[in-house]
Amino acid sequence: MKITKISVFIAVLVLVGLASSIVAQLPKGFVMPKIVEPKFKQNSFDIRKFGAKADGLTLNTKAISNAIQAANKTGGGTVVIPAGICVTGPIVLQSNVRLHLEKNALLSFSKDRSQFPLVSTTFEGLAAYRAQAPISANKAQNIAISGDGIIDGGGDAWRPVKKSKMTESQWKTLVDSGGSLRENGDTWYPSESALKGSLSGNVGSDTTKTKSDFESVKDFLRPNMIQINDSKNILIEGVTFQNSPAWTLHFIVSESITIRGVKVKNPWYGQNNDAVDLESSRNVLLENCIFDTGDDAITLKSGRDEQGRKRGIPTENVLARNMTIYRGHGAFVIGSEMSGGVRNVAIINSTFIGTDVGLRFKTQRGRGGLVEKVFAQNIMMKDISGDAILFDMYYGGKNPTNEKILVTEATPRFQDFHFKDITIQGAKRGIFARGLPEMNVINVIMENLVIQADTGIYNEEADGFSYNNLTLLTKDTNPVITLQNSKRIAFDNLKYQINSENLFKISGETSQDLRLTNTDISKAKKDFQISAEVPKNILKR
């Protein structure tokens, strides 16, 4: 075929057009750095050549380890997990190695907890001893887990289960299988060791103790399924991850991470079964994934309290797109361990179905950390059992108080959130935002939202919220919108249920500057219920 200058010119125009369309999809103000995906030599290392058997019986830990080491020593390549059920203990990835699961391959981690020794790691943002992760990597470069197979973390051998989350027959089957019950019979544990750890409140993070001090409660210190630390140029693609003992994919102080076409499936009753946790990591792309898990789905963290602030490494430059998220606590989450900060993150073109919360941002006094420049665009939510959008600076059962305390490095901050083109079909509440008296949730812009929910909007200690082109259809219309000790709140083109009992309820002596434009308030039975302590000139039009 003859290549002419015109054909080259047209090709260039097409490429430029494609690049422009990709850029155009990103929210205005969000900039995504280039992510480096790993590349591998063509070498292939079939684990069967190292003695492995995919027969569902043989423990293949040593064979898989030998294959990984061989690949690493020759400069890298692909370690192949063939079709069949391949049982193994913990796997440690090394630089320049891809772990690839062929179609119909099931990598099944042993339910023998003795295969997973205690190691020094982190848990919920703190240094801790935990059981070794089924798959881990430390200080590695150019690594991948890929393929069409399934990885099963053997999580039912580790997880406690609450009676309230089981049917009567399921609970009987579980109890009859062995394990130990709490004295009141409300929670089942897989062993006496796990129960002992629960009763002691011991999570492995007591820095005054040594590893040997935790051996008696090791079964309670369940591992994260995939834990990658201080590594870069990472690809997770195509694989289905299921039945994780705790968090599923956990990245700590790592960069250039691509998670593409991945499925995470954990039981809805699981606890701490997050799908993806990004901790103090940067330059991350998640796309075309399906998560159905028992806890938060996409979670951004950066260490807890003083340890997190001392590390001082934020999670930043994260893009999630074309994601489908089913049952879980929160679909897109920041916190609560965000003491090193989170910034420049976005989720776009995604669907949440049946999660407890859609967009979830949580922290508390003592955390510190700045969360800023968070974008959500073109998001669809359906059947959200709690708040569709939630900001809570009293996370963890901390009782709200109107008393201001001194602002220090331990004061958390939420600011600069930009949400656009969001449709919510069913939620308990549309929007909940609760800041601190000494540090409000600041500068939140919401544009083009359609919300169908039981109740509408609650803002407390919020500063600089703009709601532009908002349709808010609620079952409870008394009130539709509650503002308490909030200021610089603006509504432009607000639509609401006709004949609403009470459109606005406003309270708190620090409330000020409510702006209402392009809105017909005559369709509500009562437009404003304003408490006596609220400044008289609060309303501006």
Sequence and secondary structure as in RCSB ss.txt:
>XXXX:A:sequence
MKITKISVFIAVLVLVGLASSIVAQLPKGFVMPKIVEPKFKQNSFDIRKFGAKADGLTLNTKAISNAIQAANKTG
GGTVVIPAGICVTGPIVLQSNVRLHLEKNALLSFSKDRSQFPLVSTTFEGLAAYRAQAPISANKAQNIAISGDGI
IDGGGDAWRPVKKSKMTESQWKTLVDSGGSLRENGDTWYPSESALKGSLSGNVGSDTTKTKSDFESVKDFLRPNM
IQINDSKNILIEGVTFQNSPAWTLHFIVSESITIRGVKVKNPWYGQNNDAVDLESSRNVLLENCIFDTGDDAITL
KSGRDEQGRKRGIPTENVLARNMTIYRGHGAFVIGSEMSGGVRNVAIINSTFIGTDVGLRFKTQRGRGGLVEKVF
AQNIMMKDISGDAILFDMYYGGKNPTNEKILVTEATPRFQDFHFKDITIQGAKRGIFARGLPEMNVINVIMENLV
IQADTGIYNEEADGFSYNNLTLLTKDTNPVITLQNSKRIAFDNLKYQINSENLFKISGETSQDLRLTNTDISKAK
KDFQISAEVPKNILKR
>XXXX:A:secstr
    HHHHHHHHHHHHHHHHHHHHHS TT            S EEEGGGGT   EEEEE HHHHHHHHHHHHHTT
 EEEEE SEEEEES EE  TTEEEEE TTEEEEE S GGGS EEEEEETTEEEEEE  SEEEES EEEEEEES E
EE  GGGT  EEGGGS HHHHHHHHHT  EE TTSSEEESSHHHHHHHHHT  S  TTS GGGGGGGGGGS   S
EEEES EEEEEES EEE  SS SEEEES EEEEEES EEE  TT SS  SEEEES EEEEEES EEE SS SEEE
E B HHHHHHH   EEEEEEES EE SSSEEEEE SSBTT EEEEEEEEEEEES SEEEEEE  TT   EEEEEE
EEEEEEEEEEEEEEEEETTTTT    S      TT  EEEEEEEEEEEEEEEEEEEEEE BTTB EEEEEEEEEE
EEESEEEEEESEEEEEEEEEEEEES  TTSEEEES EEEEEEEEEE TT S SEEEE TT EEEEEES  GGGSS
  EEE TTS TT EE 
